Amino acid sequence: MEHFTVYTTRPDVDAAIRADLDFLSASLRRAYPGTQALVLVGGFGRGEGSVLIEGDQIKPVNDYDLVMVTTDQVDRDELRALRRQLADSLSVTWVDVTPRSPAALRRLPFTMYNYDLKYGSRVLYGDPAILAQIPSMDPRRMPLVEAELQFFTRLWCFLGAFSTDYLAHPPGAKAAFFLTNQMSKAILACVDAMLIVDGQYHHSYRERRDRFLKRCGDRGQLAELARWAAEFKLRPTRNVEHDPVALWCTVRSIYLQTWLEFADRRYRRLGGDWQAYAWRYRWNGFNLLRRLGHLILRRSLHYERKLRVDVAQLYLLLAFDGKREVPGWLARAKRQLIPVAGHDVTALTWDEARALVANLRMEV
């Protein structure tokens, strides 16, 4: 029997996850009759899903992440509404469904997500051999842009989970767990990025942890937090061992330091200059091609807006160190946001700006 989590001696955990997945499978196939396969991606797909076990209550912490191989024409807005409905029905935070045509599988580019899809997922419905259609990918040659995307993607872990209100009023149990969980994700992003750079990425959390500690076990606090983050990811608990606000401050510092190390390796001679890095990021070859593609082929500034939100999030993280505002960075973040927000944002506080970014990142 294949397991969805590391709780391999708890058949009730697998049964609870299986019931959710059966519901999702039936719902999606009913909505999209042309569905040929449903593939479970992410932690649950590789047997490392996160669940909270409290008495007889089993609650998924991970989102459910599926790839739907279908011949149907999928309206993105309709699918987005269905995803919300499914998440509400299961009382989970999010259900992510990525539609793919059968032909698209054979053309998937080499990305971290597609690597995990091919080598670290399982087919819930359809031909079990369908993943063999995805092109082979050698993790030793994973593009460096995938490491960079990890850093930008996990910026929301800091901005979406923290509030300056916590400095005067510590977060309650639910908020403390959420903040702690987001910090574990941020640390694991550092681990993933460093492994990608070294050609050592793997689809398993446990294998990545072991490879990282073997290569970087002397990294002091980062190594210690990597051990903790992997364990928290696999066996989350509300009995958190860290003060969540202090943890946010510590992880922020390590995250930015690790990111700078990566940036110097990717772009060279940045000398810790975050503005120079932001410029290089916006104008690197990968993003330049994407910008031109959206502008010329789609006549859209969508990708330009996305890049501005990316940089704004970085500047917002630089703007607050967990105790006080760092001069200059909030104003720089606002300048990035003005063309995207479409209204004056100059009077926003740090908390208001991060709330705005949370909404904008969903739009772009």
C-alpha positions as CSV (number, residue, x, y, z in Angstrom):
1,M,0.0,0.0,0.0
2,E,1.3,3.4,-0.9
3,H,1.2,6.0,1.8
4,F,0.4,9.7,1.6
5,T,2.4,10.8,4.7
6,V,5.2,9.5,6.9
7,Y,2.7,8.1,9.3
8,T,3.0,4.7,7.7
9,T,1.6,2.8,10.7
10,R,-1.6,4.9,10.8
11,P,-4.1,3.5,8.3
12,D,-6.6,6.0,9.5
13,V,-4.4,8.9,8.1
14,D,-4.2,7.3,4.7
15,A,-7.9,6.6,4.7
16,A,-8.7,10.2,5.5
17,I,-6.5,11.6,2.7
18,R,-7.8,8.9,0.3
19,A,-11.4,10.0,1.1
20,D,-10.5,13.6,0.2
21,L,-8.8,12.6,-3.0
22,D,-11.6,10.4,-4.1
23,F,-14.0,13.3,-3.6
24,L,-11.7,15.6,-5.6
25,S,-11.3,13.0,-8.4
26,A,-15.0,12.5,-8.8
27,S,-15.7,16.2,-8.7
28,L,-13.1,17.1,-11.3
29,R,-14.1,14.2,-13.7
30,R,-17.7,15.2,-13.4
31,A,-16.9,18.8,-14.2
32,Y,-14.4,17.9,-17.0
33,P,-15.6,14.7,-18.7
34,G,-12.6,14.8,-21.1
35,T,-10.2,14.1,-18.2
36,Q,-7.8,11.3,-19.0
37,A,-5.7,11.4,-15.9
38,L,-5.4,13.0,-12.5
39,V,-1.9,13.2,-11.0
40,L,-1.3,14.0,-7.3
41,V,1.7,16.3,-7.0
42,G,3.4,17.8,-3.9
43,G,4.0,16.3,-0.5
44,F,1.0,13.9,-0.6
45,G,2.1,12.7,-4.1
46,R,5.5,11.6,-2.8
47,G,4.3,10.2,0.5
48,E,5.4,13.2,2.6
49,G,2.2,15.2,3.0
50,S,1.7,17.3,6.1
51,V,-1.1,16.5,8.4
52,L,-2.0,17.6,11.9
53,I,-3.1,14.7,14.1
54,E,-5.0,15.9,17.2
55,G,-6.9,13.1,18.9
56,D,-9.1,11.5,16.3
57,Q,-8.9,14.6,14.1
58,I,-6.7,14.4,11.0
59,K,-6.3,17.7,9.2
60,P,-4.2,18.3,6.1
61,V,-1.7,21.1,6.4
62,N,-0.5,20.8,2.8
63,D,-2.7,22.0,0.0
64,Y,-3.9,19.3,-2.4
65,D,-2.0,19.8,-5.6
66,L,-3.2,18.0,-8.8
67,V,-2.4,18.0,-12.5
68,M,-5.5,17.3,-14.6
69,V,-4.7,15.8,-18.1
70,T,-7.8,16.6,-20.1
71,T,-9.0,17.2,-23.7
72,D,-11.6,19.7,-22.4
73,Q,-11.2,23.4,-23.0
74,V,-10.7,24.8,-19.5
75,D,-11.9,28.2,-18.6
76,R,-9.5,29.5,-16.0
77,D,-12.1,31.6,-14.1
78,E,-14.5,28.7,-13.9
79,L,-11.7,26.4,-12.7
80,R,-10.6,28.9,-10.1
81,A,-14.2,29.1,-8.7
82,L,-14.4,25.3,-8.6
83,R,-11.1,25.0,-6.8
84,R,-12.4,27.4,-4.1
85,Q,-15.6,25.4,-3.8
86,L,-13.7,22.1,-3.5
87,A,-11.4,23.5,-0.8
88,D,-14.4,24.8,1.2
89,S,-16.1,21.4,0.9
90,L,-13.0,19.7,2.4
91,S,-12.2,22.5,4.9
92,V,-8.7,22.8,3.5
93,T,-6.8,26.0,2.7
94,W,-6.4,25.4,-1.0
95,V,-6.9,23.0,-3.8
96,D,-4.6,23.6,-6.7
97,V,-5.5,22.1,-10.1
98,T,-3.3,22.6,-13.1
99,P,-4.9,21.6,-16.5
100,R,-2.7,20.1,-19.2
101,S,-3.6,18.7,-22.6
102,P,-2.2,15.2,-23.4
103,A,0.1,16.7,-26.0
104,A,1.4,19.3,-23.6
105,L,2.9,16.6,-21.3
106,R,5.4,15.7,-24.0
107,R,6.5,19.4,-24.3
108,L,6.9,20.3,-20.7
109,P,10.0,22.4,-20.0
110,F,12.6,21.5,-17.4
111,T,11.4,23.2,-14.2
112,M,11.5,22.2,-10.6
113,Y,7.7,21.7,-10.7
114,N,7.8,19.5,-13.8
115,Y,10.7,17.5,-12.4
116,D,8.7,16.8,-9.2
117,L,5.7,16.0,-11.4
118,K,7.6,13.3,-13.4
119,Y,9.6,11.8,-10.5
120,G,7.8,12.6,-7.3
121,S,4.0,12.3,-7.9
122,R,1.4,9.5,-8.4
123,V,-1.4,8.9,-10.7
124,L,-4.8,8.9,-9.0
125,Y,-6.9,8.2,-12.1
126,G,-6.0,7.1,-15.6
127,D,-3.0,5.4,-17.1
128,P,-0.3,4.8,-14.5
129,A,2.3,5.1,-17.2
130,I,1.2,8.6,-18.3
131,L,4.1,10.3,-16.5
132,A,6.6,8.5,-18.8
133,Q,5.4,10.9,-21.6
134,I,7.1,13.8,-19.8
135,P,10.6,14.4,-21.1
136,S,13.5,13.1,-18.9
137,M,15.1,15.7,-16.6
138,D,18.5,15.5,-15.0
139,P,18.5,17.2,-11.6
140,R,22.2,17.9,-11.9
141,R,21.4,20.3,-14.7
142,M,18.3,22.0,-13.2
143,P,18.2,25.6,-14.4
144,L,19.4,28.2,-11.9
145,V,16.3,30.2,-12.5
146,E,14.4,27.6,-10.5
147,A,16.5,28.4,-7.4
148,E,15.8,32.1,-7.9
149,L,12.1,31.4,-8.2
150,Q,12.1,29.6,-4.9
151,F,13.4,32.7,-3.2
152,F,10.7,34.9,-4.8
153,T,7.9,32.4,-4.3
154,R,8.6,32.1,-0.6
155,L,8.6,35.9,0.1
156,W,4.9,35.5,0.8
157,C,5.8,33.3,3.8
158,F,7.2,36.3,5.5
159,L,4.7,39.0,4.3
160,G,1.6,36.9,4.5
161,A,2.2,35.4,8.0
162,F,3.6,38.4,10.0
163,S,2.0,41.5,11.3
164,T,3.6,44.4,13.2
165,D,0.7,43.9,15.7
166,Y,2.6,40.9,16.9
167,L,5.2,43.1,18.5
168,A,2.7,44.3,21.1
169,H,0.3,41.4,21.0
170,P,1.8,38.0,20.5
171,P,0.0,35.8,17.9
172,G,-2.6,33.4,19.2
173,A,-2.2,29.6,18.8
174,K,-3.7,29.5,15.3
175,A,-1.6,32.4,14.0
176,A,1.5,31.1,15.8
177,F,1.2,27.8,14.0
178,F,0.6,29.4,10.7
179,L,3.7,31.7,11.1
180,T,5.8,28.8,12.2
181,N,4.7,26.7,9.3
182,Q,5.5,29.5,6.9
183,M,9.0,29.9,8.3
184,S,9.7,26.2,7.9
185,K,8.8,26.6,4.2
186,A,11.2,29.6,3.9
187,I,14.1,27.6,5.4
188,L,13.3,24.6,3.0
189,A,13.4,27.1,0.1
190,C,17.0,28.0,1.1
191,V,17.8,24.3,1.2
192,D,16.2,23.7,-2.2
193,A,18.0,26.6,-3.8
194,M,21.4,25.6,-2.5
195,L,20.9,22.0,-3.7
196,I,19.8,23.2,-7.2
197,V,23.0,25.3,-7.4
198,D,25.1,22.3,-6.5
199,G,23.2,19.9,-8.8
200,Q,21.9,17.9,-5.9
201,Y,18.1,18.5,-6.0
202,H,15.8,15.6,-5.3
203,H,12.0,15.3,-5.3
204,S,11.9,13.9,-1.7
205,Y,12.0,16.2,1.3
206,R,13.8,13.6,3.4
207,E,16.4,13.0,0.7
208,R,17.0,16.8,0.2
209,R,17.4,17.2,4.0
210,D,20.0,14.4,4.1
211,R,21.9,15.7,1.1
212,F,21.9,19.3,2.4
213,L,23.2,18.2,5.9
214,K,25.8,16.0,4.3
215,R,27.1,18.9,2.2
216,C,26.3,21.9,4.5
217,G,26.1,20.4,8.0
218,D,28.7,22.9,9.1
219,R,26.4,25.9,8.3
220,G,25.5,26.4,11.9
221,Q,22.1,27.9,12.4
222,L,21.0,27.2,8.9
223,A,21.8,23.5,9.3
224,E,20.0,23.4,12.6
225,L,16.9,25.1,11.2
226,A,17.0,22.8,8.1
227,R,16.7,19.8,10.4
228,W,13.9,21.4,12.3
229,A,12.0,22.6,9.2
230,A,12.1,19.2,7.5
231,E,10.8,17.5,10.7
232,F,8.1,20.1,11.1
233,K,7.1,19.7,7.4
234,L,6.8,15.9,7.8
235,R,5.3,15.9,11.4
236,P,3.7,19.3,12.1
237,T,2.6,20.1,15.6
238,R,0.9,23.0,17.3
239,N,3.4,22.6,20.2
240,V,5.9,24.9,18.6
241,E,9.3,25.1,20.1
242,H,10.2,28.6,18.9
243,D,8.8,32.0,19.8
244,P,7.2,32.7,16.4
245,V,8.1,36.4,16.2
246,A,11.8,35.7,17.1
247,L,11.8,32.8,14.6
248,W,10.5,35.2,11.9
249,C,13.4,37.6,12.6
250,T,16.0,34.8,12.6
251,V,14.7,33.2,9.4
252,R,14.4,36.5,7.7
253,S,18.1,37.2,8.3
254,I,19.2,33.7,7.2
255,Y,17.0,33.8,4.1
256,L,18.3,37.2,2.9
257,Q,21.9,36.1,3.5
258,T,21.4,32.8,1.6
259,W,19.7,34.7,-1.2
260,L,22.6,37.1,-1.5
261,E,25.0,34.2,-1.7
262,F,23.0,32.8,-4.5
263,A,22.7,36.2,-6.3
264,D,26.4,36.7,-6.2
265,R,26.9,33.3,-7.7
266,R,24.3,33.8,-10.4
267,Y,25.1,37.4,-11.4
268,R,28.5,38.0,-9.9
269,R,30.0,41.2,-8.4
270,L,26.8,42.5,-6.8
271,G,28.5,43.2,-3.6
272,G,25.4,42.9,-1.5
273,D,23.5,45.6,-3.5
274,W,19.9,44.6,-3.5
275,Q,18.8,47.3,-6.0
276,A,21.5,46.1,-8.5
277,Y,20.2,42.6,-8.0
278,A,16.6,43.6,-8.6
279,W,17.6,45.3,-11.8
280,R,19.6,42.2,-12.9
281,Y,16.6,39.9,-12.0
282,R,14.1,42.0,-14.1
283,W,16.4,42.1,-17.1
284,N,17.9,38.6,-17.0
285,G,17.5,36.5,-20.2
286,F,14.7,34.4,-18.9
287,N,12.5,37.3,-17.7
288,L,13.4,39.4,-20.8
289,L,12.1,36.7,-23.1
290,R,8.9,36.3,-21.0
291,R,8.3,40.0,-21.0
292,L,8.7,40.2,-24.7
293,G,6.5,37.2,-25.2
294,H,3.7,38.7,-23.2
295,L,4.1,42.2,-24.8
296,I,4.4,41.1,-28.5
297,L,2.4,37.9,-28.6
298,R,-0.3,38.6,-26.1
299,R,-0.1,42.4,-26.1
300,S,-0.1,42.3,-22.4
301,L,1.8,43.9,-19.5
302,H,0.9,41.1,-17.2
303,Y,4.4,39.8,-16.8
304,E,5.8,43.2,-16.3
305,R,3.3,43.7,-13.5
306,K,4.3,40.3,-12.0
307,L,8.0,41.4,-11.9
308,R,7.1,44.6,-10.2
309,V,5.2,42.7,-7.5
310,D,8.2,40.4,-7.1
311,V,10.6,43.2,-6.5
312,A,8.1,45.0,-4.3
313,Q,7.8,41.9,-2.1
314,L,11.6,41.8,-1.8
315,Y,11.9,45.4,-0.9
316,L,9.1,45.0,1.7
317,L,11.0,42.2,3.4
318,L,14.1,44.4,3.5
319,A,12.0,47.3,4.8
320,F,11.2,45.7,8.2
321,D,13.6,43.6,10.3
322,G,11.1,42.4,12.9
323,K,11.7,45.3,15.3
324,R,11.8,48.5,13.3
325,E,11.5,49.9,9.8
326,V,14.7,50.0,7.7
327,P,14.9,53.4,6.1
328,G,14.4,53.7,2.3
329,W,13.1,50.3,1.4
330,L,9.4,50.9,2.0
331,A,9.5,53.9,-0.3
332,R,11.2,51.8,-3.0
333,A,8.6,49.1,-2.6
334,K,5.8,51.6,-3.1
335,R,7.4,52.9,-6.3
336,Q,7.3,49.4,-7.7
337,L,3.6,49.1,-6.7
338,I,2.2,52.3,-8.1
339,P,2.0,51.2,-11.7
340,V,0.4,47.9,-10.6
341,A,-2.0,49.1,-8.0
342,G,-3.3,51.9,-10.2
343,H,-3.7,54.3,-7.4
344,D,-1.6,56.3,-4.9
345,V,0.1,54.1,-2.4
346,T,2.6,56.6,-0.9
347,A,0.8,56.9,2.4
348,L,0.6,53.2,3.1
349,T,2.3,51.7,6.2
350,W,4.4,48.6,6.0
351,D,1.4,46.5,7.1
352,E,-0.9,48.1,4.6
353,A,1.7,47.6,1.8
354,R,2.1,44.0,2.5
355,A,-1.7,43.5,2.5
356,L,-1.8,45.2,-0.9
357,V,0.9,42.9,-2.2
358,A,-1.0,39.9,-0.9
359,N,-3.9,40.8,-3.2
360,L,-1.8,41.9,-6.1
361,R,0.2,38.7,-6.3
362,M,-3.0,36.8,-6.7
363,E,-4.0,39.0,-9.7
364,V,-0.6,38.7,-11.5
